[in-house]
């Protein structure tokens, strides 16, 4: 090795060491600011406690639009605006009611809730025998003979041995989403689905469902039952297969209404035409106040912009916080944002979503090329002091997914998932279950990743 090469290597090494130190310093500033004077928790307190559940098309959803726009206006960003989007409006109506009738007149009430998008039962309710299945496949095997005129009870539990509880959710959610469509084809009169919850409790968990191409006249009502309720129903059915189940719900699908995505931007100092997005969804289900799903992701995304400004960092690319409307029952906000970006010829190079709860961040998953993933994994060491270790391929998020195209990196924040489904889409998704520090650590982790993408992404292409 000649002296020239040695010198280059030494200079190169010092250069890297210096850059590393600057990155370490910037990450520490972001985490310190989030943990000592963060705003995310306070914002979420307002969204959850002053406004509440924000189902698309509701008054609460509109109040959340106004509130978050006002907060972003106060951050001294370069631009804050509302992006119009038409959203579906489904209303739950009166509280649902269900009981199990073991003998004529002998009943036990059970906790249920209508699934989002379901039709109502007849006004006086619906009473029928029950057939229990572990999934759509078993339903298909039973066929019309065993199903006609009955309520189909989908009771496949989430798989407890999966450490990533989102995998357990994916393994079950087909019965919630498509159960009614499949059961109607075999002449069923209603559907009851075990809640997507790993814990045994009394909270029914709602969530979206669809009827596919089922004609309107053939659509049957679908409701979720709590895990304890499901257990009780299943046990009782084994003893007495001919029991009757009664339920009543008067939910309704109304006309689409006007709503908005809320967007705040720091315009890039070097590449204003290249956009990086950080976001969550502003709508939520109506049973709780949507603190984890996804108030947390919204306030964390707003906090990313505030933290970058607070630490004096001037982004080279345009960084946007996008609070998407209608993820839960339509994804209209995410689709509209991507459609407008395409129309305007905006170049999106990176998007990060937080929609997995406000729990302790463990890392990120990336939907990108192998070459990009390799580059990203070089930053892993920078996150070790903050106990973030997941840097692997995986999903970005539902709202940012429509932006997917060659060259873009989509990323999802991965908080610890063990407690998420205790609360997901249920009455107990509330602010008291948010830990302030965990929420702030998530925001700082997101800001750190955005900073690294902004400062280190090659802008040559
Ligand atoms: Zn969500």
Boltz pocket constraint, residues with backbone or C-beta under 6 A from the ligand:
constraints:
  - pocket:
      binder: B
      contacts: [[A, 281], [A, 293], [A, 294], [A, 327], [A, 355]]
      max_distance: 6.0
